[in-house]
Amino acid sequence: MEVKSRDDFFRETVKPIEIRKRSISELLEAMAETSFQGRKLGEVYKIWVNMLNDRDVTIFMGLAGSMSTAGMWKIIGQMIDDSYLDVLVSTGANISEDIYAGMGFPYGKGSPLVDDEILLKHKIDRYYDEWADEYKYREMEKLLADFIGGLRKDYVYSTAELMYLLGKHLDSLGIDSLATRAYRNRMPIFSPAIMDSSYGIASVLSEKGRIVLDQFKDFEQMTQIAMKSDDTAVIYIGGGVPKDTIQLMAVIKALLLERQTGKEIVKPHKFAIQITTDSPQWGGLSGATFEEAISWGKISKEGGYAICYCDATIALPIVAHAIYEHKPQRIKKNFDFIFENVDRF
């Protein structure tokens, strides 16, 4: 902010919200003129709309936290169907616990004020204030184990290739999931910490031998996507490994372009939004601010960036509904080269 006089501090002013009939998107636009996290939620909405309207950007989403159990996965699934996402980078939990729901197994409304030894006795697994049936959870893990057991063992997979084949398998069974939606739309899903989930358990339980996953292959394929993209944009729901992996795409793209040209180059993500409850003072990447990311060449001021510190189960449905009031039309990005080898199986 350039300051020449005291009046410069009041070039923009807070505008109080008046109660009246309005759409969700109109409310978020009004909130963007207020303060604190209300303003940030409004800014997240406006930047998200701008990135959807930019034909040159490839949109990466990092998905962490227990979003699928909390009922958020169909929001992401709809965005996959409408090409609002080009690449999903997820924890293993969010792309397995949606399968549990897709198999017709409900998550029960629970309470954190319960004797967990009673839950253990009845084989009920608790996620804060909801729970799952452990026996039905094992059915989901058996499905994954059987799927892994049926895969070729003479091939080294990326997680995107694995999730594509899983989506194909689930589609044949009539099971809705993020992998199913991604398969139908030929959109890659990467999971850089996939073994930290039911997939790790399923691979050990598989009675027909294990497969080999190559996480460096993941990184190479994601890098290929970044290199084929004019610009990139990022949406982070939570933080964790998905956020860090996507942030590194800006770094590796710049390094490769420097190698090609012999010049110093910065290729940050053009747009960036995050919904998180992680805070920056602990020094972790999950809570790291986008201002900090500018120093690494990961984030640009060009398209805009905003972090809203809020529970994603509050913010995500509100912003998603506001976006769908206008439903921007977006051309699907083609990254079919990711699936060329496994398409031959």
C-alpha positions as CSV (number, residue, x, y, z in Angstrom):
1,M,0.0,0.0,0.0
2,E,1.4,3.3,-1.1
3,V,0.7,6.1,1.5
4,K,1.0,9.7,0.6
5,S,-1.4,11.1,3.2
6,R,-3.8,10.0,5.9
7,D,-6.6,9.9,3.4
8,D,-5.0,6.9,1.7
9,F,-6.0,4.7,4.6
10,F,-9.6,5.3,3.8
11,R,-9.6,4.8,0.0
12,E,-11.5,1.6,0.7
13,T,-13.9,1.3,3.6
14,V,-15.8,-1.4,5.5
15,K,-19.4,-1.6,4.3
16,P,-21.8,-2.9,6.9
17,I,-24.1,-5.8,5.9
18,E,-27.8,-5.0,5.9
19,I,-30.3,-7.9,6.2
20,R,-32.2,-8.3,3.0
21,K,-33.2,-11.0,0.5
22,R,-30.2,-12.0,-1.5
23,S,-28.4,-15.0,-3.0
24,I,-25.5,-16.8,-1.4
25,S,-23.1,-15.3,-4.0
26,E,-24.5,-11.8,-3.3
27,L,-24.0,-12.4,0.5
28,L,-20.4,-13.5,-0.1
29,E,-19.7,-10.5,-2.3
30,A,-21.0,-8.3,0.6
31,M,-18.9,-10.2,3.1
32,A,-15.8,-9.4,1.1
33,E,-16.4,-5.7,2.0
34,T,-16.4,-6.4,5.7
35,S,-13.6,-7.7,8.0
36,F,-11.9,-10.7,9.6
37,Q,-12.7,-14.1,8.3
38,G,-16.0,-12.9,6.8
39,R,-14.0,-10.8,4.4
40,K,-11.6,-13.7,3.7
41,L,-14.4,-16.0,2.8
42,G,-15.8,-13.5,0.4
43,E,-12.3,-13.1,-1.1
44,V,-12.0,-16.9,-1.5
45,Y,-15.2,-16.9,-3.4
46,K,-14.2,-14.1,-5.7
47,I,-10.8,-15.5,-6.5
48,W,-12.3,-19.0,-7.1
49,V,-14.7,-17.5,-9.6
50,N,-11.9,-15.7,-11.3
51,M,-9.8,-18.8,-11.7
52,L,-12.7,-20.7,-13.1
53,N,-13.1,-18.0,-15.7
54,D,-9.5,-18.0,-16.7
55,R,-9.1,-20.4,-19.6
56,D,-5.3,-20.6,-19.4
57,V,-5.0,-22.1,-15.9
58,T,-4.9,-25.7,-14.8
59,I,-6.6,-26.0,-11.4
60,F,-5.1,-28.2,-8.8
61,M,-7.0,-29.1,-5.6
62,G,-5.3,-30.3,-2.4
63,L,-7.7,-32.2,-0.2
64,A,-6.8,-33.0,3.4
65,G,-8.7,-33.6,6.6
66,S,-11.6,-35.9,7.1
67,M,-13.8,-34.4,4.4
68,S,-15.3,-37.5,2.9
69,T,-16.7,-38.8,6.3
70,A,-18.0,-35.3,7.0
71,G,-20.2,-35.3,3.9
72,M,-18.1,-33.1,1.7
73,W,-17.1,-35.6,-1.0
74,K,-20.0,-35.1,-3.3
75,I,-19.3,-31.4,-3.6
76,I,-15.8,-32.3,-4.9
77,G,-17.4,-35.0,-7.1
78,Q,-19.7,-32.5,-8.7
79,M,-16.8,-30.2,-9.4
80,I,-15.0,-33.1,-11.1
81,D,-18.0,-33.7,-13.3
82,D,-18.2,-30.1,-14.4
83,S,-14.4,-29.8,-15.0
84,Y,-14.0,-27.2,-12.2
85,L,-10.9,-29.2,-11.2
86,D,-8.2,-30.5,-13.4
87,V,-6.1,-32.4,-10.9
88,L,-7.0,-33.7,-7.4
89,V,-4.2,-34.3,-4.9
90,S,-5.7,-36.1,-1.9
91,T,-4.9,-37.9,1.3
92,G,-5.7,-41.6,1.1
93,A,-8.5,-41.2,3.6
94,N,-10.6,-38.9,1.5
95,I,-10.4,-41.2,-1.5
96,S,-11.3,-44.4,0.5
97,E,-13.8,-43.2,3.0
98,D,-16.0,-41.9,0.2
99,I,-16.0,-45.5,-1.2
100,Y,-17.4,-46.6,2.2
101,A,-20.3,-44.2,1.7
102,G,-20.6,-45.1,-2.0
103,M,-21.1,-48.8,-1.0
104,G,-24.2,-47.6,0.9
105,F,-22.7,-47.6,4.3
106,P,-23.8,-44.6,6.4
107,Y,-21.7,-42.5,8.8
108,G,-23.7,-42.1,12.0
109,K,-24.3,-38.8,13.7
110,G,-22.5,-39.2,16.9
111,S,-21.0,-37.2,19.8
112,P,-17.5,-36.5,21.2
113,L,-19.1,-36.9,24.6
114,V,-19.2,-40.7,24.7
115,D,-17.4,-43.6,26.4
116,D,-15.1,-44.8,23.6
117,E,-14.5,-48.1,25.3
118,I,-18.2,-48.8,24.7
119,L,-17.7,-47.9,21.0
120,L,-14.8,-50.3,20.9
121,K,-16.9,-53.0,22.4
122,H,-19.5,-52.6,19.7
123,K,-16.9,-52.1,16.9
124,I,-17.9,-48.5,16.2
125,D,-15.1,-46.2,15.0
126,R,-15.4,-42.5,16.0
127,Y,-14.4,-39.4,14.0
128,Y,-15.0,-36.6,16.5
129,D,-18.8,-36.4,16.4
130,E,-19.6,-39.1,13.9
131,W,-18.9,-42.8,13.6
132,A,-18.5,-45.7,11.2
133,D,-19.3,-49.4,11.4
134,E,-15.9,-51.2,11.8
135,Y,-17.3,-54.4,10.2
136,K,-18.6,-52.4,7.2
137,Y,-15.3,-50.5,7.1
138,R,-13.5,-53.9,6.7
139,E,-15.8,-54.7,3.8
140,M,-14.5,-51.5,2.1
141,E,-10.9,-52.5,2.8
142,K,-11.6,-56.0,1.5
143,L,-12.9,-54.5,-1.7
144,L,-9.7,-52.5,-2.0
145,A,-7.6,-55.6,-1.2
146,D,-9.4,-57.7,-3.9
147,F,-8.9,-54.9,-6.4
148,I,-5.2,-54.6,-5.6
149,G,-4.8,-58.4,-5.7
150,G,-6.3,-58.4,-9.3
151,L,-3.8,-55.9,-10.7
152,R,-0.8,-56.7,-12.8
153,K,2.3,-57.2,-10.7
154,D,4.8,-56.6,-13.5
155,Y,4.1,-52.9,-13.7
156,V,5.2,-50.0,-11.6
157,Y,2.2,-47.7,-10.9
158,S,1.8,-44.0,-10.1
159,T,-1.1,-43.3,-7.7
160,A,-2.9,-41.5,-10.6
161,E,-2.8,-44.8,-12.6
162,L,-3.9,-46.8,-9.6
163,M,-6.8,-44.4,-8.9
164,Y,-7.8,-44.5,-12.6
165,L,-8.0,-48.3,-12.6
166,L,-9.8,-48.2,-9.2
167,G,-12.3,-45.8,-10.6
168,K,-12.9,-48.1,-13.6
169,H,-13.4,-51.0,-11.2
170,L,-15.8,-49.1,-9.0
171,D,-17.7,-47.8,-12.0
172,S,-18.3,-51.4,-13.2
173,L,-19.7,-52.2,-9.7
174,G,-22.0,-49.2,-9.7
175,I,-20.2,-47.6,-6.7
176,D,-20.1,-43.8,-6.7
177,S,-16.9,-42.2,-5.4
178,L,-14.3,-39.5,-6.3
179,A,-12.3,-42.2,-8.1
180,T,-15.4,-43.2,-10.1
181,R,-16.1,-39.6,-11.1
182,A,-12.5,-39.0,-12.0
183,Y,-12.3,-42.1,-14.1
184,R,-15.5,-41.1,-16.0
185,N,-14.0,-37.7,-16.7
186,R,-10.4,-38.9,-17.2
187,M,-9.1,-36.6,-14.5
188,P,-6.0,-37.6,-12.5
189,I,-6.1,-38.1,-8.8
190,F,-2.7,-38.3,-7.0
191,S,-2.3,-39.4,-3.4
192,P,1.3,-38.7,-2.2
193,A,0.7,-40.4,1.2
194,I,-1.7,-43.1,0.1
195,M,-0.4,-45.8,2.4
196,D,-1.4,-43.8,5.4
197,S,-5.0,-45.0,4.9
198,S,-7.1,-48.0,4.1
199,Y,-4.9,-48.5,1.0
200,G,-1.9,-49.4,3.1
201,I,-4.0,-51.9,5.1
202,A,-5.6,-53.3,1.9
203,S,-2.2,-53.9,0.2
204,V,-1.0,-56.0,3.2
205,L,-4.3,-57.9,3.4
206,S,-4.3,-58.7,-0.3
207,E,-3.8,-62.4,-0.7
208,K,-2.6,-62.2,-4.3
209,G,0.5,-60.3,-3.8
210,R,1.3,-56.6,-3.6
211,I,1.9,-54.0,-6.3
212,V,4.6,-51.4,-6.6
213,L,3.8,-47.7,-6.4
214,D,6.4,-45.2,-7.4
215,Q,5.9,-41.8,-5.7
216,F,8.7,-40.3,-7.8
217,K,6.6,-41.3,-10.8
218,D,3.7,-39.3,-9.2
219,F,5.9,-36.2,-9.0
220,E,7.2,-36.7,-12.6
221,Q,3.6,-36.9,-13.9
222,M,2.4,-33.9,-11.9
223,T,5.4,-32.0,-13.2
224,Q,4.5,-33.0,-16.8
225,I,1.0,-31.5,-16.2
226,A,2.5,-28.3,-14.8
227,M,4.9,-28.0,-17.8
228,K,2.0,-28.5,-20.3
229,S,0.0,-25.8,-18.5
230,D,0.2,-22.1,-19.4
231,D,-0.6,-21.2,-15.7
232,T,-1.7,-23.0,-12.6
233,A,-4.1,-22.2,-9.9
234,V,-4.5,-23.9,-6.5
235,I,-7.3,-24.7,-4.1
236,Y,-6.4,-26.1,-0.7
237,I,-8.9,-27.7,1.6
238,G,-6.8,-28.1,4.7
239,G,-3.1,-28.5,4.2
240,G,-0.8,-31.4,4.8
241,V,1.1,-33.4,2.1
242,P,-1.3,-32.5,-0.7
243,K,-0.7,-28.8,-0.2
244,D,3.1,-29.2,0.0
245,T,3.2,-31.4,-3.1
246,I,1.2,-29.0,-5.2
247,Q,3.3,-26.0,-4.0
248,L,6.4,-27.8,-5.2
249,M,5.0,-27.8,-8.8
250,A,5.7,-24.1,-9.0
251,V,9.3,-24.7,-7.9
252,I,10.1,-27.6,-10.2
253,K,8.5,-25.9,-13.2
254,A,10.8,-22.8,-12.7
255,L,13.9,-25.0,-12.3
256,L,13.2,-26.9,-15.5
257,L,12.5,-23.7,-17.4
258,E,15.8,-22.3,-16.0
259,R,17.6,-25.4,-17.2
260,Q,16.1,-24.9,-20.7
261,T,16.7,-21.2,-21.0
262,G,19.7,-20.6,-18.9
263,K,17.9,-17.7,-17.2
264,E,16.5,-17.2,-13.8
265,I,12.7,-17.8,-13.9
266,V,9.9,-17.7,-11.4
267,K,6.6,-19.6,-12.3
268,P,4.3,-19.2,-9.3
269,H,0.7,-20.4,-9.1
270,K,-1.4,-17.6,-10.6
271,F,-4.4,-17.9,-8.2
272,A,-4.4,-19.5,-4.7
273,I,-7.0,-20.0,-2.1
274,Q,-7.0,-22.1,1.1
275,I,-9.6,-23.0,3.7
276,T,-7.9,-24.1,6.9
277,T,-7.8,-24.1,10.6
278,D,-4.0,-24.4,10.7
279,S,-2.1,-21.3,11.8
280,P,1.3,-20.1,10.7
281,Q,3.2,-19.5,13.9
282,W,4.1,-23.2,14.3
283,G,6.2,-23.1,11.2
284,G,4.5,-26.0,9.3
285,L,3.6,-25.9,5.7
286,S,-0.1,-26.6,6.4
287,G,-0.5,-23.2,8.1
288,A,2.1,-21.4,6.0
289,T,0.8,-18.1,4.6
290,F,0.7,-17.3,0.9
291,E,2.9,-14.3,1.6
292,E,5.6,-16.7,2.9
293,A,5.1,-18.8,-0.3
294,I,5.9,-15.7,-2.4
295,S,9.5,-15.9,-1.1
296,W,9.8,-19.4,-2.5
297,G,8.3,-18.4,-5.9
298,K,5.3,-20.6,-5.3
299,I,2.5,-18.0,-5.2
300,S,1.9,-14.9,-7.3
301,K,0.0,-11.7,-6.6
302,E,-1.2,-11.6,-10.2
303,G,-4.5,-13.4,-9.9
304,G,-5.0,-13.0,-6.2
305,Y,-4.7,-15.2,-3.2
306,A,-6.7,-15.6,0.1
307,I,-6.7,-17.8,3.1
308,C,-9.9,-18.2,5.1
309,Y,-9.3,-19.6,8.6
310,C,-12.5,-21.6,9.0
311,D,-13.7,-25.2,9.4
312,A,-14.0,-26.4,5.8
313,T,-17.3,-28.1,6.5
314,I,-18.7,-24.5,7.0
315,A,-16.9,-22.7,4.3
316,L,-16.7,-25.2,1.4
317,P,-20.5,-25.8,1.1
318,I,-21.2,-22.0,1.2
319,V,-18.7,-21.1,-1.4
320,A,-19.5,-24.1,-3.6
321,H,-23.2,-23.2,-3.6
322,A,-22.4,-19.5,-4.5
323,I,-20.3,-20.7,-7.4
324,Y,-23.0,-23.0,-8.7
325,E,-25.6,-20.1,-8.6
326,H,-23.8,-18.9,-11.8
327,K,-22.2,-22.2,-12.9
328,P,-19.3,-20.9,-15.0
329,Q,-18.7,-22.9,-18.1
330,R,-15.2,-24.4,-18.3
331,I,-13.4,-26.3,-21.0
332,K,-12.0,-29.6,-19.8
333,K,-8.2,-29.9,-19.7
334,N,-6.9,-33.0,-21.5
335,F,-4.2,-35.0,-19.5
336,D,-4.9,-38.4,-21.1
337,F,-1.2,-39.1,-21.4
338,I,-1.3,-40.0,-17.7
339,F,-3.5,-43.0,-18.5
340,E,-2.0,-44.2,-21.8
341,N,-0.2,-47.2,-20.3
342,V,-2.9,-48.5,-18.1
343,D,-5.5,-48.0,-20.8
344,R,-3.9,-50.9,-22.5
345,F,-4.4,-53.3,-19.6
